[in-house]
Amino acid sequence: MREEVVRLRGEGWSLRRIAAHMNEVGQPTPAGRACWTQNTVFDLLTTRHVREMSVGLVGGVVDQAG
């Protein structure tokens, strides 16, 4: 799940679009909830583990504009 979110963000998807996609495919959030929001995606992308995993992606992974 984390890898897919990082990949989509690296492809230029907005936080809102990633959240909609994760909801469409029925993937629960890291906390086990059914509904993703752009804040859920942002929180996931800004965790230390994911930041370290995403090092090397062109243009970075996270920005607040979503």
C-alpha positions in Angstrom: 0.0 0.0 0.0 2.7 2.5 1.0 4.7 1.7 -2.1 1.7 2.3 -4.4 0.9 5.7 -2.8 4.6 6.7 -3.2 4.6 5.5 -6.8 1.4 7.4 -7.7 2.7 10.6 -6.0 5.9 10.2 -7.9 3.9 10.0 -11.1 2.4 13.4 -10.3 -1.0 12.4 -8.9 -2.5 14.8 -6.5 -3.2 13.8 -2.9 -7.0 14.0 -3.6 -6.6 11.8 -6.7 -4.6 9.2 -4.7 -7.2 9.2 -1.9 -10.0 8.7 -4.5 -8.1 5.8 -6.1 -7.4 4.1 -2.8 -11.1 4.4 -2.0 -12.1 3.0 -5.4 -10.0 -0.1 -5.0 -11.2 -0.7 -1.5 -7.8 -0.4 0.2 -8.2 0.3 3.9 -6.1 3.2 5.4 -3.0 2.4 7.5 -5.3 2.8 10.6 -7.7 0.2 9.1 -10.4 2.8 8.2 -12.4 2.4 5.0 -12.2 6.0 3.8 -9.1 7.8 2.5 -8.8 11.6 2.4 -6.1 13.8 1.1 -5.0 14.3 4.7 -4.6 10.5 5.1 -2.4 10.4 2.0 -0.4 13.4 3.2 0.1 11.9 6.7 1.3 8.6 5.1 3.7 10.3 2.8 5.2 12.4 5.6 6.0 9.5 7.9 9.8 9.0 8.3 9.6 5.4 6.8 7.9 6.6 3.7 10.1 9.7 3.3 13.2 7.5 3.5 11.6 5.0 1.0 10.9 7.8 -1.5 14.4 9.3 -1.6 15.5 9.6 -5.1 12.1 10.4 -6.7 12.4 13.4 -9.0 10.8 16.5 -7.6 10.1 14.9 -4.2 7.0 13.2 -3.1 5.1 15.5 -0.9 3.9 19.1 -1.2 1.1 20.7 0.7 -0.8 21.8 -2.4 -2.1 18.3 -3.0 
